Amino acid sequence: MSGEEEFHVKWSEFNDNLLACLRCLWEEEQFIDVTLACDGVQFKAHKLLLSASSDFFAKLLRENPCRHPIILFSDVFYKDLESILHFLYHGEVFIESSRLSHFFTLAEAMQIKGLTTDSE
Amino acid sequence: MSGEEEFHVKWSEFNDNLLACLRCLWEEEQFIDVTLACDGVQFKAHKLLLSASSDFFAKLLRENPCRHPIILFSDVFYKDLESILHFLYHGEVFIESSRLSHFFTLAEAMQIKGLTTDSE
């Protein structure tokens, strides 16, 4: 406005710090607003994080604006869902060789960005 | 487990993609759960993002577990709050020279990581 000089304020470590803090809030179960259940196990998560990296979750959660939905997956082994969640918060995960195909099948079904050929 | 071989699945663009998607959800006002108001203007945001980068917001929102709180700031000019929010989602912001000191005073009060000497 009015040709006034502007200063650029930038934090070089912003990305790394923000992601580390989001992981921290996840581990401490702070501001949790969705529960994923399968195979007798429950996992807590944030709608925002799931929706940012998965069109499947984005659509599901947008269309069901429940305050704290519990999403139950039948026919999913808890280790595969655990690995998907770890990937969504860390961008990487270690998978036992015998579970690789199950993991990628679930990732495809959940349209996980970075793991699927196309997240349509 | 059982000495089975593990595969490392990693997405190199995870950080950039996740942050771009979070900004997108903010701009589209998806999964909004907190409103900041000052100076006759309202700003929508996510508790999770505010809490990740500000100990002030983390404490305030943890201690007041309202579903969608409206936080009213008196004596705050809307441009300064707008700049803080932009910084929280982008890690950078342009500030008019005449507002620099107001911006940093507000950042200090809100204990914004990366902008304060110490976020105690």
gemmi code that builds the backbone of each chain (N, CA, C; Angstrom):
import gemmi

chains = {
    "A": [
        ("MET", (0.851, -1.198, 0.000), (0.000, 0.000, 0.000), (0.889, 1.252, 0.000)),
        ("SER", (0.510, 2.263, -0.662), (1.144, 3.583, -0.630), (2.649, 3.534, -0.892)),
        ("GLY", (3.112, 2.476, -1.582), (4.527, 2.370, -1.945), (5.459, 2.238, -0.770)),
        ("GLU", (4.924, 1.877, 0.385), (5.759, 1.743, 1.575), (6.682, 0.532, 1.444)),
        ("GLU", (7.893, 0.640, 1.981), (8.840, -0.463, 1.923), (8.327, -1.654, 2.745)),
        ("GLU", (8.592, -2.859, 2.208), (8.171, -4.069, 2.922), (9.373, -4.898, 3.321)),
        ("PHE", (9.273, -5.587, 4.440), (10.325, -6.488, 4.881), (9.847, -7.933, 4.738)),
        ("HIS", (10.777, -8.773, 4.313), (10.462, -10.187, 4.162), (10.926, -10.910, 5.426)),
        ("VAL", (9.976, -11.444, 6.183), (10.303, -12.183, 7.404), (10.135, -13.661, 7.086)),
        ("LYS", (11.218, -14.419, 7.175), (11.158, -15.839, 6.784), (11.937, -16.685, 7.784)),
        ("TRP", (11.378, -17.849, 8.144), (12.051, -18.769, 9.056), (12.509, -19.974, 8.252)),
        ("SER", (13.823, -20.127, 8.136), (14.352, -21.183, 7.260), (14.001, -22.584, 7.764)),
        ("GLU", (13.844, -22.737, 9.074), (13.564, -24.076, 9.602), (12.072, -24.334, 9.808)),
        ("PHE", (11.246, -23.464, 9.195), (9.802, -23.558, 9.425), (9.241, -24.942, 9.113)),
        ("ASN", (9.525, -25.461, 7.908), (8.951, -26.750, 7.496), (9.283, -27.874, 8.473)),
        ("ASP", (10.567, -28.006, 8.754), (10.998, -29.100, 9.638), (10.394, -28.956, 11.023)),
        ("ASN", (10.375, -27.720, 11.533), (9.849, -27.499, 12.869), (8.356, -27.795, 12.944)),
        ("LEU", (7.605, -27.300, 11.949), (6.153, -27.502, 11.965), (5.821, -28.985, 11.935)),
        ("LEU", (6.485, -29.724, 11.039), (6.183, -31.153, 10.928), (6.573, -31.904, 12.190)),
        ("ALA", (7.692, -31.522, 12.788), (8.101, -32.172, 14.042), (7.050, -31.906, 15.122)),
        ("CYS", (6.524, -30.686, 15.168), (5.524, -30.332, 16.183), (4.204, -31.056, 15.935)),
        ("LEU", (3.831, -31.209, 14.673), (2.595, -31.938, 14.370), (2.722, -33.399, 14.814)),
        ("ARG", (3.892, -33.986, 14.583), (4.133, -35.373, 15.018), (4.071, -35.470, 16.540)),
        ("CYS", (4.616, -34.447, 17.183), (4.597, -34.396, 18.646), (3.155, -34.372, 19.163)),
        ("LEU", (2.330, -33.523, 18.571), (0.930, -33.420, 19.001), (0.196, -34.736, 18.761)),
        ("TRP", (0.597, -35.456, 17.735), (0.006, -36.768, 17.443), (0.413, -37.777, 18.515)),
        ("GLU", (1.705, -37.798, 18.811), (2.194, -38.761, 19.813), (1.604, -38.484, 21.192)),
        ("GLU", (1.379, -37.203, 21.494), (0.790, -36.841, 22.795), (-0.738, -36.912, 22.771)),
        ("GLU", (-1.301, -37.275, 21.617), (-2.763, -37.357, 21.429), (-3.454, -36.040, 21.774)),
        ("GLN", (-2.857, -34.936, 21.353), (-3.455, -33.608, 21.553), (-4.263, -33.227, 20.312)),
        ("PHE", (-5.448, -32.649, 20.533), (-6.320, -32.172, 19.458), (-6.727, -33.287, 18.493)),
        ("ILE", (-6.768, -34.513, 19.011), (-7.216, -35.678, 18.245), (-8.694, -35.501, 17.898)),
        ("ASP", (-9.082, -35.770, 16.650), (-10.505, -35.627, 16.317), (-11.026, -36.737, 15.410)),
        ("VAL", (-10.262, -37.819, 15.270), (-10.779, -38.964, 14.523), (-10.104, -40.235, 15.043)),
        ("THR", (-10.876, -41.332, 15.077), (-10.333, -42.628, 15.513), (-10.499, -43.629, 14.377)),
        ("LEU", (-9.423, -44.337, 14.075), (-9.477, -45.387, 13.057), (-9.396, -46.725, 13.787)),
        ("ALA", (-10.325, -47.622, 13.488), (-10.353, -48.904, 14.175), (-10.330, -50.050, 13.179)),
        ("CYS", (-9.571, -51.082, 13.506), (-9.563, -52.294, 12.694), (-8.921, -53.395, 13.499)),
        ("ASP", (-9.362, -54.630, 13.230), (-8.625, -55.765, 13.767), (-8.494, -55.681, 15.300)),
        ("GLY", (-9.487, -55.042, 15.962), (-9.451, -54.952, 17.418), (-8.536, -53.879, 17.978)),
        ("VAL", (-7.970, -53.042, 17.091), (-7.040, -52.003, 17.542), (-7.583, -50.628, 17.128)),
        ("GLN", (-7.356, -49.626, 17.986), (-7.800, -48.265, 17.656), (-6.594, -47.337, 17.507)),
        ("PHE", (-6.644, -46.490, 16.507), (-5.585, -45.506, 16.286), (-6.204, -44.111, 16.302)),
        ("LYS", (-5.558, -43.197, 17.021), (-6.036, -41.814, 17.074), (-5.328, -40.989, 16.000)),
        ("ALA", (-6.002, -39.983, 15.478), (-5.368, -39.157, 14.431), (-6.053, -37.793, 14.335)),
        ("HIS", (-5.576, -36.987, 13.395), (-6.151, -35.655, 13.141), (-6.789, -35.645, 11.749)),
        ("LYS", (-8.044, -35.214, 11.675), (-8.728, -35.113, 10.386), (-7.886, -34.336, 9.376)),
        ("LEU", (-7.281, -33.259, 9.869), (-6.534, -32.356, 8.993), (-5.367, -33.076, 8.311)),
        ("LEU", (-4.613, -33.852, 9.096), (-3.450, -34.553, 8.545), (-3.872, -35.654, 7.581)),
        ("LEU", (-4.913, -36.402, 7.949), (-5.381, -37.473, 7.064), (-5.877, -36.877, 5.742)),
        ("SER", (-6.611, -35.768, 5.853), (-7.204, -35.175, 4.652), (-6.170, -34.532, 3.745)),
        ("ALA", (-5.093, -34.041, 4.340), (-4.067, -33.373, 3.531), (-3.370, -34.366, 2.601)),
        ("SER", (-3.268, -35.616, 3.022), (-2.490, -36.591, 2.246), (-3.307, -37.712, 1.637)),
        ("SER", (-4.609, -37.667, 1.799), (-5.435, -38.744, 1.255), (-6.769, -38.194, 0.776)),
        ("ASP", (-7.023, -38.315, -0.524), (-8.301, -37.839, -1.058), (-9.462, -38.681, -0.537)),
        ("PHE", (-9.165, -39.948, -0.227), (-10.186, -40.826, 0.353), (-10.672, -40.266, 1.692)),
        ("PHE", (-9.732, -39.939, 2.566), (-10.110, -39.391, 3.877), (-10.709, -37.985, 3.740)),
        ("ALA", (-10.156, -37.179, 2.848), (-10.667, -35.815, 2.673), (-12.146, -35.840, 2.318)),
        ("LYS", (-12.506, -36.718, 1.379), (-13.896, -36.805, 0.921), (-14.782, -37.369, 2.043)),
        ("LEU", (-14.314, -38.458, 2.642), (-15.095, -39.123, 3.692), (-15.371, -38.172, 4.860)),
        ("LEU", (-14.348, -37.453, 5.291), (-14.484, -36.596, 6.469), (-15.252, -35.310, 6.160)),
        ("ARG", (-15.143, -34.846, 4.911), (-15.884, -33.641, 4.523), (-17.374, -33.954, 4.449)),
        ("GLU", (-17.687, -35.157, 3.971), (-19.096, -35.516, 3.779), (-19.760, -36.001, 5.067)),
        ("ASN", (-18.959, -36.267, 6.089), (-19.495, -36.728, 7.379), (-18.927, -35.850, 8.489)),
        ("PRO", (-19.483, -34.656, 8.611), (-18.899, -33.671, 9.538), (-19.202, -33.967, 11.003)),
        ("CYS", (-18.977, -35.199, 11.403), (-19.138, -35.588, 12.797), (-17.971, -34.986, 13.581)),
        ("ARG", (-18.240, -34.643, 14.844), (-17.195, -33.998, 15.640), (-15.977, -34.907, 15.812)),
        ("HIS", (-16.213, -36.143, 16.166), (-15.099, -37.091, 16.324), (-15.547, -38.450, 15.776)),
        ("PRO", (-15.446, -38.639, 14.466), (-15.891, -39.911, 13.890), (-14.957, -41.063, 14.246)),
        ("ILE", (-15.556, -42.253, 14.315), (-14.778, -43.488, 14.463), (-14.958, -44.252, 13.154)),
        ("ILE", (-13.886, -44.444, 12.435), (-13.966, -45.117, 11.137), (-13.474, -46.544, 11.318)),
        ("LEU", (-14.364, -47.482, 11.036), (-14.030, -48.895, 11.234), (-13.704, -49.537, 9.893)),
        ("PHE", (-12.541, -50.142, 9.809), (-12.141, -50.830, 8.578), (-12.255, -52.335, 8.807)),
        ("SER", (-13.069, -52.971, 7.995), (-13.144, -54.432, 8.097), (-12.093, -55.007, 7.159)),
        ("ASP", (-11.651, -56.183, 7.440), (-10.683, -56.850, 6.555), (-9.372, -56.089, 6.401)),
        ("VAL", (-8.969, -55.336, 7.411), (-7.659, -54.666, 7.362), (-6.856, -55.139, 8.571)),
        ("PHE", (-5.630, -55.547, 8.333), (-4.751, -55.991, 9.418), (-4.174, -54.745, 10.086)),
        ("TYR", (-4.149, -54.729, 11.420), (-3.783, -53.493, 12.128), (-2.381, -52.993, 11.761)),
        ("LYS", (-1.473, -53.915, 11.413), (-0.112, -53.480, 11.092), (-0.065, -52.643, 9.815)),
        ("ASP", (-0.948, -52.960, 8.867), (-0.975, -52.197, 7.614), (-1.514, -50.781, 7.861)),
        ("LEU", (-2.569, -50.689, 8.682), (-3.129, -49.373, 8.991), (-2.122, -48.555, 9.816)),
        ("GLU", (-1.436, -49.221, 10.719), (-0.407, -48.564, 11.535), (0.704, -47.996, 10.633)),
        ("SER", (1.082, -48.768, 9.631), (2.131, -48.320, 8.709), (1.662, -47.133, 7.873)),
        ("ILE", (0.395, -47.171, 7.448), (-0.159, -46.053, 6.669), (-0.123, -44.780, 7.514)),
        ("LEU", (-0.563, -44.885, 8.777), (-0.587, -43.710, 9.653), (0.828, -43.184, 9.889)),
        ("HIS", (1.769, -44.087, 10.090), (3.155, -43.661, 10.279), (3.644, -42.909, 9.038)),
        ("PHE", (3.302, -43.416, 7.877), (3.709, -42.743, 6.639), (3.060, -41.354, 6.534)),
        ("LEU", (1.795, -41.242, 6.924), (1.084, -39.961, 6.805), (1.688, -38.879, 7.701)),
        ("TYR", (2.281, -39.287, 8.820), (2.852, -38.299, 9.737), (4.362, -38.122, 9.554)),
        ("HIS", (5.027, -39.116, 8.946), (6.485, -39.059, 8.818), (6.974, -38.973, 7.374)),
        ("GLY", (6.133, -39.379, 6.424), (6.581, -39.375, 5.033), (7.456, -40.555, 4.697)),
        ("GLU", (7.633, -41.458, 5.650), (8.426, -42.669, 5.413), (8.036, -43.723, 6.435)),
        ("VAL", (8.325, -44.968, 6.094), (7.986, -46.061, 7.005), (8.757, -47.314, 6.592)),
        ("PHE", (9.028, -48.173, 7.555), (9.661, -49.456, 7.247), (8.583, -50.538, 7.223)),
        ("ILE", (8.616, -51.367, 6.178), (7.590, -52.398, 6.000), (8.261, -53.760, 5.873)),
        ("GLU", (7.749, -54.731, 6.621), (8.264, -56.102, 6.465), (7.946, -56.580, 5.050)),
        ("SER", (8.863, -57.304, 4.473), (8.716, -57.716, 3.071), (7.404, -58.474, 2.833)),
        ("SER", (7.008, -59.294, 3.810), (5.793, -60.089, 3.616), (4.523, -59.235, 3.616)),
        ("ARG", (4.620, -57.965, 4.071), (3.432, -57.110, 4.129), (3.408, -56.035, 3.049)),
        ("LEU", (4.453, -55.981, 2.242), (4.562, -54.918, 1.232), (3.332, -54.821, 0.333)),
        ("SER", (2.888, -55.951, -0.200), (1.769, -55.888, -1.149), (0.481, -55.472, -0.439)),
        ("HIS", (0.273, -55.959, 0.801), (-0.923, -55.558, 1.559), (-0.888, -54.048, 1.837)),
        ("PHE", (0.311, -53.572, 2.183), (0.464, -52.138, 2.484), (0.102, -51.287, 1.265)),
        ("PHE", (0.646, -51.662, 0.105), (0.383, -50.847, -1.088), (-1.063, -50.979, -1.578)),
        ("THR", (-1.674, -52.133, -1.322), (-3.091, -52.294, -1.685), (-3.949, -51.349, -0.844)),
        ("LEU", (-3.630, -51.269, 0.454), (-4.385, -50.372, 1.345), (-4.103, -48.906, 0.986)),
        ("ALA", (-2.841, -48.601, 0.685), (-2.479, -47.231, 0.302), (-3.231, -46.806, -0.953)),
        ("GLU", (-3.377, -47.736, -1.876), (-4.104, -47.448, -3.125), (-5.574, -47.179, -2.813)),
        ("ALA", (-6.159, -48.018, -1.955), (-7.572, -47.861, -1.595), (-7.805, -46.532, -0.878)),
        ("MET", (-6.825, -46.107, -0.098), (-6.969, -44.856, 0.659), (-6.440, -43.650, -0.116)),
        ("GLN", (-6.022, -43.871, -1.343), (-5.512, -42.785, -2.208), (-4.475, -41.929, -1.494)),
        ("ILE", (-3.478, -42.624, -0.932), (-2.434, -41.920, -0.197), (-1.457, -41.261, -1.171)),
        ("LYS", (-1.330, -39.955, -1.081), (-0.434, -39.223, -1.984), (1.008, -39.687, -1.804)),
        ("GLY", (1.693, -39.848, -2.906), (3.082, -40.291, -2.847), (3.219, -41.798, -2.912)),
        ("LEU", (2.123, -42.519, -2.683), (2.199, -43.988, -2.688), (1.350, -44.599, -3.788)),
        ("THR", (0.508, -43.775, -4.406), (-0.388, -44.315, -5.428), (-0.009, -43.732, -6.774)),
        ("THR", (-0.363, -44.452, -7.803), (-0.012, -43.989, -9.146), (-0.746, -42.693, -9.471)),
        ("ASP", (-1.955, -42.583, -8.991), (-2.732, -41.363, -9.228), (-3.794, -41.246, -8.143)),
        ("SER", (-3.812, -40.114, -7.458), (-4.852, -39.929, -6.439), (-5.994, -39.170, -7.066)),
        ("GLU", (-6.850, -39.928, -7.722), (-7.932, -39.277, -8.489), (-9.045, -38.827, -7.564)),
    ],
    "B": [
        ("MET", (10.587, -58.170, 13.827), (10.031, -59.472, 14.157), (10.737, -60.560, 13.360)),
        ("SER", (11.083, -61.612, 13.938), (11.561, -62.841, 13.302), (12.664, -62.603, 12.273)),
        ("GLY", (13.391, -61.498, 12.373), (14.508, -61.224, 11.473), (14.113, -61.050, 10.022)),
        ("GLU", (12.841, -60.795, 9.779), (12.375, -60.650, 8.398), (12.937, -59.369, 7.776)),
        ("GLU", (13.210, -59.403, 6.490), (13.738, -58.231, 5.803), (12.692, -57.114, 5.766)),
        ("GLU", (13.168, -55.877, 5.914), (12.232, -54.738, 5.884), (12.561, -53.824, 4.713)),
        ("PHE", (11.549, -53.208, 4.162), (11.748, -52.238, 3.086), (11.476, -50.836, 3.617)),
        ("HIS", (12.278, -49.901, 3.171), (12.108, -48.510, 3.566), (11.316, -47.795, 2.474)),
        ("VAL", (10.113, -47.390, 2.819), (9.267, -46.672, 1.861), (9.298, -45.207, 2.247)),
        ("LYS", (9.791, -44.359, 1.353), (9.964, -42.931, 1.689), (9.550, -42.070, 0.506)),
        ("TRP", (8.853, -40.988, 0.786), (8.441, -40.063, -0.277), (9.252, -38.789, -0.111)),
        ("SER", (10.107, -38.521, -1.095), (11.042, -37.397, -0.954), (10.321, -36.045, -0.905)),
        ("GLU", (9.167, -35.958, -1.549), (8.470, -34.657, -1.581), (7.406, -34.533, -0.496)),
        ("PHE", (7.473, -35.437, 0.497), (6.431, -35.471, 1.523), (6.233, -34.113, 2.216)),
        ("ASN", (7.335, -33.544, 2.714), (7.222, -32.291, 3.478), (6.550, -31.179, 2.675)),
        ("ASP", (7.064, -30.941, 1.479), (6.521, -29.853, 0.655), (5.056, -30.104, 0.319)),
        ("ASN", (4.747, -31.363, -0.025), (3.374, -31.673, -0.412), (2.412, -31.507, 0.760)),
        ("LEU", (2.808, -32.028, 1.926), (1.920, -31.946, 3.090), (1.629, -30.486, 3.453)),
        ("LEU", (2.681, -29.664, 3.467), (2.467, -28.268, 3.844), (1.634, -27.528, 2.805)),
        ("ALA", (1.840, -27.840, 1.536), (1.026, -27.212, 0.493), (-0.438, -27.606, 0.673)),
        ("CYS", (-0.681, -28.880, 1.028), (-2.060, -29.353, 1.210), (-2.712, -28.732, 2.438)),
        ("LEU", (-1.933, -28.562, 3.502), (-2.480, -27.918, 4.703), (-2.883, -26.474, 4.394)),
        ("ARG", (-2.039, -25.784, 3.627), (-2.366, -24.396, 3.225), (-3.624, -24.369, 2.371)),
        ("CYS", (-3.747, -25.378, 1.502), (-4.916, -25.475, 0.641), (-6.187, -25.633, 1.480)),
        ("LEU", (-6.145, -26.530, 2.463), (-7.307, -26.759, 3.328), (-7.657, -25.502, 4.110)),
        ("TRP", (-6.650, -24.716, 4.438), (-6.867, -23.451, 5.146), (-7.567, -22.454, 4.217)),
        ("GLU", (-7.048, -22.328, 3.001), (-7.634, -21.365, 2.052), (-9.069, -21.733, 1.687)),
        ("GLU", (-9.337, -23.048, 1.648), (-10.698, -23.511, 1.319), (-11.591, -23.568, 2.570)),
        ("GLU", (-11.032, -23.207, 3.725), (-11.759, -23.242, 5.001), (-12.341, -24.617, 5.306)),
        ("GLN", (-11.557, -25.665, 5.039), (-11.955, -27.043, 5.338), (-11.415, -27.432, 6.717)),
        ("PHE", (-12.244, -28.113, 7.506), (-11.859, -28.612, 8.832), (-11.414, -27.492, 9.782)),
        ("ILE", (-11.958, -26.301, 9.548), (-11.708, -25.143, 10.417), (-12.299, -25.414, 11.802)),
        ("ASP", (-11.544, -25.120, 12.871), (-12.105, -25.354, 14.195), (-11.760, -24.264, 15.213)),
        ("VAL", (-11.296, -23.118, 14.716), (-11.089, -21.990, 15.630), (-11.212, -20.687, 14.825)),
        ("THR", (-11.782, -19.664, 15.471), (-11.922, -18.353, 14.829), (-11.190, -17.322, 15.675)),
        ("LEU", (-10.374, -16.512, 15.023), (-9.677, -15.429, 15.715), (-10.320, -14.121, 15.260)),
        ("ALA", (-10.678, -13.293, 16.218), (-11.362, -12.049, 15.868), (-10.653, -10.860, 16.489)),
        ("CYS", (-10.543, -9.796, 15.728), (-9.991, -8.548, 16.255), (-10.327, -7.432, 15.304)),
        ("ASP", (-10.496, -6.234, 15.867), (-10.577, -5.066, 14.999), (-11.725, -5.196, 13.979)),
        ("GLY", (-12.777, -5.942, 14.364), (-13.923, -6.092, 13.465), (-13.739, -7.111, 12.359)),
        ("VAL", (-12.639, -7.849, 12.384), (-12.362, -8.838, 11.328), (-12.244, -10.226, 11.961)),
        ("GLN", (-12.711, -11.250, 11.244), (-12.599, -12.631, 11.729), (-11.689, -13.443, 10.822)),
        ("PHE", (-10.852, -14.259, 11.423), (-9.969, -15.143, 10.667), (-10.229, -16.577, 11.102)),
        ("LYS", (-10.346, -17.478, 10.140), (-10.556, -18.900, 10.423), (-9.204, -19.602, 10.460)),
        ("ALA", (-9.092, -20.648, 11.279), (-7.823, -21.377, 11.346), (-8.049, -22.775, 11.912)),
        ("HIS", (-6.948, -23.515, 12.043), (-6.974, -24.869, 12.599), (-6.249, -24.872, 13.947)),
        ("LYS", (-6.879, -25.416, 14.974), (-6.245, -25.513, 16.293), (-4.875, -26.178, 16.178)),
        ("LEU", (-4.828, -27.222, 15.360), (-3.611, -28.026, 15.249), (-2.435, -27.190, 14.742)),
        ("LEU", (-2.691, -26.392, 13.711), (-1.607, -25.581, 13.136), (-1.173, -24.475, 14.086)),
        ("LEU", (-2.154, -23.830, 14.726), (-1.813, -22.760, 15.675), (-0.998, -23.338, 16.833)),
        ("SER", (-1.426, -24.499, 17.320), (-0.766, -25.092, 18.486), (0.634, -25.604, 18.170)),
        ("ALA", (0.839, -26.045, 16.939), (2.149, -26.585, 16.564), (3.221, -25.499, 16.595)),
        ("SER", (2.830, -24.266, 16.318), (3.835, -23.209, 16.192), (3.754, -22.135, 17.255)),
        ("SER", (2.854, -22.298, 18.216), (2.707, -21.257, 19.237), (2.350, -21.881, 20.576)),
        ("ASP", (3.224, -21.740, 21.532), (2.944, -22.282, 22.864), (1.772, -21.553, 23.514)),
        ("PHE", (1.595, -20.292, 23.151), (0.456, -19.517, 23.657), (-0.856, -20.171, 23.223)),
        ("PHE", (-0.976, -20.462, 21.923), (-2.205, -21.089, 21.427), (-2.340, -22.527, 21.944)),
        ("ALA", (-1.220, -23.255, 22.003), (-1.278, -24.646, 22.461), (-1.875, -24.719, 23.866)),
        ("LYS", (-1.403, -23.835, 24.748), (-1.873, -23.836, 26.136), (-3.341, -23.389, 26.211)),
        ("LEU", (-3.643, -22.289, 25.518), (-5.002, -21.732, 25.548), (-6.019, -22.752, 25.033)),
        ("LEU", (-5.699, -23.418, 23.923), (-6.656, -24.334, 23.295), (-6.759, -25.663, 24.045)),
        ("ARG", (-5.658, -26.072, 24.682), (-5.689, -27.309, 25.457), (-6.534, -27.111, 26.713)),
        ("GLU", (-6.434, -25.911, 27.298), (-7.140, -25.653, 28.552), (-8.608, -25.281, 28.345)),
        ("ASN", (-8.974, -24.999, 27.098), (-10.350, -24.635, 26.782), (-10.834, -25.519, 25.635)),
        ("PRO", (-11.181, -26.765, 25.959), (-11.497, -27.719, 24.895), (-12.878, -27.516, 24.270)),
        ("CYS", (-13.153, -26.280, 23.904), (-14.403, -25.960, 23.213), (-14.291, -26.494, 21.785)),
        ("ARG", (-15.420, -26.932, 21.233), (-15.385, -27.508, 19.886), (-14.864, -26.519, 18.845)),
        ("HIS", (-15.407, -25.318, 18.892), (-14.950, -24.293, 17.942), (-14.891, -22.952, 18.673)),
        ("PRO", (-13.789, -22.696, 19.384), (-13.699, -21.441, 20.136), (-13.517, -20.218, 19.229)),
        ("ILE", (-14.018, -19.087, 19.718), (-13.770, -17.802, 19.055), (-12.887, -17.006, 20.010)),
        ("ILE", (-11.696, -16.683, 19.572), (-10.765, -15.962, 20.442), (-10.726, -14.508, 19.996)),
        ("LEU", (-11.101, -13.628, 20.918), (-11.172, -12.199, 20.586), (-9.950, -11.481, 21.137)),
        ("PHE", (-9.237, -10.808, 20.273), (-8.070, -10.032, 20.704), (-8.442, -8.555, 20.706)),
        ("SER", (-8.342, -7.943, 21.870), (-8.596, -6.500, 21.916), (-7.266, -5.801, 21.675)),
        ("ASP", (-7.317, -4.613, 21.198), (-6.101, -3.829, 20.975), (-5.135, -4.476, 19.991)),
        ("VAL", (-5.656, -5.239, 19.045), (-4.785, -5.798, 18.004), (-5.319, -5.327, 16.652)),
        ("PHE", (-4.420, -4.814, 15.812), (-4.809, -4.339, 14.484), (-4.910, -5.558, 13.576)),
        ("TYR", (-5.969, -5.635, 12.773), (-6.220, -6.859, 12.005), (-5.058, -7.228, 11.081)),
        ("LYS", (-4.320, -6.242, 10.586), (-3.215, -6.540, 9.673), (-2.099, -7.309, 10.365)),
        ("ASP", (-1.898, -7.036, 11.648), (-0.848, -7.742, 12.382), (-1.246, -9.204, 12.614)),
        ("LEU", (-2.512, -9.420, 12.972), (-2.983, -10.797, 13.187), (-2.982, -11.562, 11.862)),
        ("GLU", (-3.365, -10.859, 10.802), (-3.363, -11.473, 9.460), (-1.940, -11.910, 9.082)),
        ("SER", (-0.964, -11.074, 9.406), (0.436, -11.403, 9.097), (0.921, -12.586, 9.926)),
        ("ILE", (0.513, -12.645, 11.193), (0.902, -13.768, 12.060), (0.348, -15.072, 11.476)),
        ("LEU", (-0.927, -15.041, 11.090), (-1.544, -16.251, 10.536), (-0.863, -16.676, 9.243)),
        ("HIS", (-0.540, -15.696, 8.409), (0.161, -16.016, 7.159), (1.501, -16.681, 7.475)),
        ("PHE", (2.198, -16.148, 8.467), (3.493, -16.737, 8.846), (3.304, -18.163, 9.367)),
        ("LEU", (2.242, -18.405, 10.150), (2.029, -19.731, 10.730), (1.752, -20.794, 9.675)),
        ("TYR", (1.178, -20.395, 8.554), (0.865, -21.371, 7.502), (1.926, -21.412, 6.402)),
        ("HIS", (2.710, -20.348, 6.265), (3.686, -20.284, 5.168), (5.137, -20.258, 5.629)),
        ("GLY", (5.369, -19.882, 6.880), (6.746, -19.796, 7.358), (7.437, -18.531, 6.897)),
        ("GLU", (6.711, -17.664, 6.234), (7.272, -16.392, 5.795), (6.139, -15.402, 5.537)),
        ("VAL", (6.478, -14.135, 5.559), (5.451, -13.111, 5.332), (6.151, -11.785, 5.004)),
        ("PHE", (5.478, -10.949, 4.246), (5.991, -9.606, 3.972), (5.287, -8.621, 4.901)),
        ("ILE", (6.065, -7.746, 5.521), (5.516, -6.793, 6.496), (5.908, -5.372, 6.089)),
        ("GLU", (4.932, -4.489, 6.091), (5.242, -3.078, 5.828), (6.146, -2.556, 6.942)),
        ("SER", (7.101, -1.731, 6.576), (8.097, -1.267, 7.554), (7.451, -0.616, 8.771)),
        ("SER", (6.367, 0.118, 8.542), (5.730, 0.826, 9.666), (5.057, -0.137, 10.650)),
        ("ARG", (4.864, -1.403, 10.256), (4.167, -2.358, 11.136), (5.114, -3.385, 11.751)),
        ("LEU", (6.395, -3.303, 11.390), (7.348, -4.317, 11.858), (7.343, -4.483, 13.380)),
        ("SER", (7.419, -3.371, 14.092), (7.525, -3.489, 15.553), (6.228, -4.022, 16.151)),
        ("HIS", (5.077, -3.618, 15.595), (3.785, -4.149, 16.077), (3.708, -5.649, 15.822)),
        ("PHE", (4.179, -6.061, 14.646), (4.140, -7.473, 14.289), (4.972, -8.299, 15.268)),
        ("PHE", (6.189, -7.847, 15.541), (7.056, -8.626, 16.427), (6.579, -8.590, 17.885)),
        ("THR", (5.934, -7.511, 18.272), (5.361, -7.450, 19.629), (4.257, -8.495, 19.777)),
        ("LEU", (3.415, -8.590, 18.751), (2.327, -9.568, 18.786), (2.896, -10.993, 18.719)),
        ("ALA", (3.905, -11.194, 17.880), (4.540, -12.512, 17.755), (5.135, -12.944, 19.093)),
        ("GLU", (5.716, -12.003, 19.793), (6.309, -12.292, 21.112), (5.211, -12.683, 22.099)),
        ("ALA", (4.112, -11.921, 22.091), (2.999, -12.214, 23.007), (2.395, -13.585, 22.714)),
        ("MET", (2.383, -13.969, 21.453), (1.789, -15.259, 21.062), (2.822, -16.381, 21.056)),
        ("GLN", (4.044, -16.077, 21.448), (5.125, -17.081, 21.521), (5.238, -17.883, 20.217)),
        ("ILE", (5.308, -17.140, 19.116), (5.394, -17.781, 17.803), (6.811, -18.316, 17.585)),
        ("LYS", (6.919, -19.627, 17.375), (8.231, -20.240, 17.171), (8.900, -19.672, 15.924)),
        ("GLY", (10.187, -19.406, 16.043), (10.931, -18.863, 14.911), (10.954, -17.348, 14.888)),
        ("LEU", (10.037, -16.740, 15.664), (9.970, -15.267, 15.665), (10.295, -14.681, 17.031)),
        ("THR", (10.366, -15.542, 18.034), (10.616, -15.033, 19.388), (11.977, -15.526, 19.862)),
        ("THR", (12.543, -14.809, 20.785), (13.858, -15.189, 21.291), (13.775, -16.515, 22.020)),
        ("ASP", (12.676, -16.743, 22.708), (12.499, -17.999, 23.417), (11.013, -18.227, 23.639)),
        ("SER", (10.520, -19.387, 23.198), (9.097, -19.664, 23.426), (8.989, -20.494, 24.685)),
        ("GLU", (8.986, -19.803, 25.801), (9.019, -20.522, 27.084), (7.647, -21.048, 27.450)),
    ],
}
model = gemmi.Model(1)
for chain_id, residues in chains.items():
    chain = gemmi.Chain(chain_id)
    for i, (resn, *xyz) in enumerate(residues, 1):
        res = gemmi.Residue()
        res.name, res.seqid = resn, gemmi.SeqId(i, " ")
        for name, pos in zip(("N", "CA", "C"), xyz):
            atom = gemmi.Atom()
            atom.name, atom.element = name, gemmi.Element(name[0])
            atom.pos, atom.b_iso = gemmi.Position(*pos), 0.0
            res.add_atom(atom)
        chain.add_residue(res)
    model.add_chain(chain)
structure = gemmi.Structure()
structure.add_model(model)
structure.setup_entities()
